[in-house]
Amino acid sequence: MENLFTAYTKDVNNQTLYFVKKYIQFPEYNAKVPILDSYGMHTDFYKACFIANITDEAVVNNLMKQLNIEPEEARVIPLHKKVSITHSLFRNTQQAILKLRLAGINH
C-alpha cells in the first residue's frame, strides 16, 4: 500500500482556498488507479492538511514546496520603530497625583 498526496489552490470569491488530497494505491494488486482516502479544503493550508488527516511534517513540507508556500518560520515580520517615552517631570507628577486620587488618597 502506498500513500499519494496532492495539493492545489483555487480562487473563490477573491479568497485562496487550499485543496489537499490523500490517495491510497495498492501496487501489490496491480491496481493502477489510486483511491481517494481523505481530502481537506480551507483558506489556511495547515487546517486543510489537518482536515485531510495529513500529520506527517515531511509530507506537509513537500506539499508546501509544490504550492510554493513559505513556512511560517521563514517569513520576515517588519518591525516598526516605537515612539519614545517622554520623561517629563511635570507629566509624571500629574499621573502620580491622578493615581493617588483614584486610590482614595487626597493630598
C-alpha contacts under 8 A as a table, 3 or more apart, distances in Angstrom:
res1	aa1	res2	aa2	distance
1	M	24	I	6.73
1	M	25	Q	5.71
1	M	26	F	4.63
1	M	27	P	6.57
1	M	28	E	7.38
2	E	24	I	5.71
2	E	25	Q	5.12
2	E	26	F	6.35
2	E	27	P	7.56
3	N	22	K	6.83
3	N	23	Y	5.65
3	N	24	I	4.77
3	N	25	Q	6.34
4	L	22	K	5.83
4	L	23	Y	4.90
4	L	24	I	6.21
4	L	25	Q	7.36
4	L	34	P	7.99
5	F	20	V	7.35
5	F	21	K	5.69
5	F	22	K	4.69
5	F	23	Y	6.14
5	F	59	V	7.86
5	F	63	L	7.67
6	T	20	V	5.84
6	T	21	K	5.26
6	T	22	K	6.71
6	T	63	L	7.01
7	A	18	Y	7.17
7	A	19	F	5.51
7	A	20	V	4.41
7	A	21	K	6.32
7	A	63	L	6.15
7	A	66	Q	7.39
7	A	67	L	7.18
8	Y	18	Y	6.06
8	Y	19	F	5.36
8	Y	20	V	6.75
8	Y	67	L	6.67
9	T	16	T	6.48
9	T	17	L	5.55
9	T	18	Y	4.67
9	T	19	F	5.95
9	T	67	L	7.75
10	K	16	T	5.77
10	K	17	L	5.34
10	K	18	Y	6.74
10	K	19	F	7.78
11	D	14	N	5.92
11	D	15	Q	5.39
11	D	16	T	4.55
11	D	17	L	6.09
12	V	15	Q	5.31
12	V	16	T	6.46
12	V	17	L	7.00
15	Q	43	T	7.27
16	T	43	T	6.03
17	L	41	M	6.60
17	L	42	H	5.50
17	L	43	T	4.58
17	L	44	D	7.50
18	Y	40	G	7.91
18	Y	41	M	5.50
18	Y	42	H	5.50
18	Y	43	T	5.91
18	Y	44	D	6.91
18	Y	45	F	5.73
18	Y	48	A	6.50
19	F	39	Y	7.26
19	F	40	G	5.80
19	F	41	M	4.61
19	F	42	H	7.00
19	F	48	A	6.69
20	V	39	Y	5.50
20	V	40	G	5.20
20	V	41	M	6.47
20	V	48	A	6.27
20	V	49	C	6.21
20	V	52	A	6.61
21	K	36	L	7.31
21	K	37	D	7.74
21	K	38	S	5.97
21	K	39	Y	4.21
21	K	40	G	6.49
21	K	52	A	6.56
22	K	36	L	6.18
22	K	37	D	5.53
22	K	38	S	5.23
22	K	39	Y	6.01
22	K	52	A	6.90
22	K	54	I	7.73
23	Y	34	P	5.79
23	Y	35	I	5.30
23	Y	36	L	4.44
23	Y	37	D	5.11
23	Y	38	S	7.10
24	I	34	P	5.46
24	I	35	I	5.14
24	I	36	L	6.41
24	I	37	D	6.18
25	Q	31	A	6.90
25	Q	32	K	7.50
25	Q	33	V	6.97
25	Q	34	P	4.51
25	Q	35	I	6.26
26	F	29	Y	5.72
26	F	30	N	6.80
26	F	31	A	5.63
26	F	32	K	7.88
26	F	34	P	7.53
27	P	30	N	4.94
27	P	31	A	5.72
27	P	32	K	7.29
28	E	31	A	7.56
31	A	34	P	7.40
36	L	39	Y	7.76
38	S	52	A	5.17
38	S	53	N	7.10
39	Y	48	A	7.89
39	Y	51	I	6.88
39	Y	52	A	4.35
39	Y	53	N	7.89
40	G	47	K	7.91
40	G	48	A	4.59
40	G	49	C	6.19
40	G	50	F	7.43
40	G	51	I	4.83
40	G	52	A	4.44
41	M	47	K	7.98
41	M	48	A	4.90
41	M	51	I	7.40
42	H	45	F	6.62
42	H	47	K	6.33
42	H	48	A	4.94
43	T	47	K	7.91
43	T	48	A	7.57
44	D	47	K	5.40
44	D	48	A	6.33
45	F	48	A	5.10
45	F	49	C	6.37
46	Y	49	C	5.09
46	Y	50	F	6.23
47	K	50	F	4.88
47	K	51	I	6.10
48	A	51	I	5.13
48	A	52	A	6.28
49	C	52	A	5.05
49	C	53	N	6.25
49	C	54	I	5.17
49	C	55	T	7.18
49	C	60	V	7.32
50	F	53	N	5.02
50	F	54	I	5.77
50	F	55	T	6.63
51	I	54	I	7.65
54	I	59	V	7.55
54	I	60	V	7.19
55	T	59	V	7.89
55	T	60	V	7.35
56	D	59	V	5.44
56	D	60	V	6.36
57	E	60	V	5.07
57	E	61	N	6.13
58	A	61	N	5.11
58	A	62	N	6.22
59	V	62	N	5.08
59	V	63	L	6.23
60	V	63	L	5.13
60	V	64	M	6.17
61	N	64	M	4.97
61	N	65	K	6.26
62	N	65	K	5.06
62	N	66	Q	6.36
63	L	66	Q	5.01
63	L	67	L	6.45
64	M	67	L	5.18
64	M	68	N	5.92
64	M	69	I	5.09
64	M	70	E	7.25
64	M	71	P	7.72
65	K	68	N	4.88
65	K	69	I	6.23
65	K	70	E	8.00
66	Q	69	I	7.90
70	E	74	A	6.37
70	E	75	R	6.86
71	P	74	A	5.49
71	P	75	R	6.90
72	E	75	R	5.54
87	H	91	R	7.94
87	H	92	N	7.43
88	S	91	R	5.30
88	S	92	N	6.14
89	L	92	N	5.22
89	L	93	T	6.07
90	F	93	T	5.21
90	F	94	Q	6.33
91	R	94	Q	5.17
91	R	95	Q	6.33
92	N	95	Q	5.15
92	N	96	A	6.20
93	T	96	A	5.08
93	T	97	I	6.27
94	Q	97	I	5.20
94	Q	98	L	6.23
95	Q	98	L	5.06
95	Q	99	K	6.22
96	A	99	K	5.16
96	A	100	L	6.29
97	I	100	L	5.09
97	I	101	R	6.24
98	L	101	R	5.12
98	L	102	L	6.22
99	K	102	L	5.10
99	K	103	A	6.18
100	L	103	A	5.03
100	L	104	G	6.40
100	L	105	I	5.28
100	L	106	N	6.86
101	R	104	G	5.12
101	R	105	I	5.37
101	R	106	N	5.74
102	L	105	I	7.46
